[in-house]
């Protein structure tokens, strides 16, 4: 079962996977997250922070349905190759973005840390050991702070990264310049949708201009073998002409 357009992933550096789980499972997950952060969808007076972080660390209930979804697994097989990625036991970290408040200063272009150093810390290198998974737990339209992705920027970044593991917090100017002339796509969708994103695809958060909070998870998926020239003909490698 293949649930994604592999050629689109190769060209763009990301691909949407619709309905990894049914919408009602996404709605159930969102209801649990409201309880977890101690706020209410019916009381906007409590929405005072632009971003509230929470997490799923156990894979309980609807979150387990996400990480164990056959449709998601088929999408990861299509991108990283069967056996090329490691299953997650939980969804992981989730930034919940709220409208009607001044935005957080966390909207710079970047890629997520993708390489572990010998001391256990993480940085960015040209030999990534992860890909990025975005999971939607709410309706996300163009005004609802969808993640921005520079289409095709994975090819640009692959040309400038080396095996050196660098601190992403010090790479802002490089990220700002990489792929700056490329079109920007928005990770919009419905509860239960997901995006598989290349580890070199430059992306960014943005201000919430809508009316309802945006619930999304951003989860690294570990690769069985770090991505490197000559280590396979997967869509991950083909997306950067390796």
Secondary structure, 3 states (H helix, E strand, C coil): CCCCCHHHHHHHCEEEECCCCCHHHHHHHHHHHHHHHCCCCCCHHHCCCCEEEEEECCCCHHHHHHHCCHHHHHHHHHHHCCCCECCCCCCEEEEEECCCCCCCCCCCCECCCCEECCCCCEEECCCCCEEEEEEECCCECCCECCCEEECCHHHHHHCCCCCCCECHHHCHHHHHHCCCCCCEEECCECCCCEEEECCCCCEECCCECCCCCEEEEEEEEEECCCCCCCCCCCHHHHCCCC
